[in-house]
Amino acid sequence: MDTEAELSDSWWERVKYYARLAIERVEYGVDAVKEYSWGGEVLALDKTGIG
């Protein structure tokens, strides 16, 4: 059975993992908006899976 410390470590690792995913998605979104704003409409739409 897991100890309280192991459960805490596991929880913290999951928090860090999901935080990294969120950061990557925000960065991706910012890059897509920049490309769209600077005339890369087709590329930005292709990256989002819309075009």
C-alpha positions as CSV (number, residue, x, y, z in Angstrom):
1,M,0.0,0.0,0.0
2,D,1.2,3.5,-0.8
3,T,2.4,5.7,2.0
4,E,1.1,9.3,2.4
5,A,4.5,10.6,1.1
6,E,4.3,8.4,-2.0
7,L,0.8,9.5,-2.7
8,S,1.8,13.2,-2.3
9,D,4.8,12.7,-4.7
10,S,2.5,11.0,-7.2
11,W,0.0,13.8,-7.0
12,W,2.7,16.5,-7.4
13,E,4.1,14.8,-10.5
14,R,0.7,14.7,-12.0
15,V,0.2,18.4,-11.2
16,K,3.6,19.3,-12.9
17,Y,2.7,17.1,-15.9
18,Y,-0.6,18.8,-16.5
19,A,0.9,22.2,-16.0
20,R,3.5,21.5,-18.7
21,L,0.8,20.4,-21.0
22,A,-1.2,23.6,-20.4
23,I,1.9,25.8,-21.0
24,E,2.6,24.0,-24.3
25,R,-1.0,24.5,-25.4
26,V,-0.8,28.2,-24.5
27,E,2.5,28.6,-26.4
28,Y,1.1,26.8,-29.4
29,G,-2.0,29.0,-29.4
30,V,0.1,32.2,-29.2
31,D,2.2,31.0,-32.1
32,A,-0.9,30.2,-34.1
33,V,-2.3,33.7,-33.5
34,K,1.0,35.3,-34.4
35,E,1.1,33.4,-37.7
36,Y,-2.5,34.3,-38.4
37,S,-1.9,38.0,-37.6
38,W,1.2,38.1,-39.8
39,G,-0.5,36.7,-42.9
40,G,0.1,33.0,-42.3
41,E,-3.7,32.3,-42.3
42,V,-3.5,29.0,-44.2
43,L,-0.6,27.7,-42.1
44,A,-2.3,28.7,-38.8
45,L,-5.6,27.0,-39.9
46,D,-3.7,23.8,-40.9
47,K,-1.9,23.6,-37.5
48,T,-5.3,23.8,-35.7
49,G,-6.7,21.0,-37.8
50,I,-9.4,23.3,-39.3
51,G,-8.0,23.8,-42.7
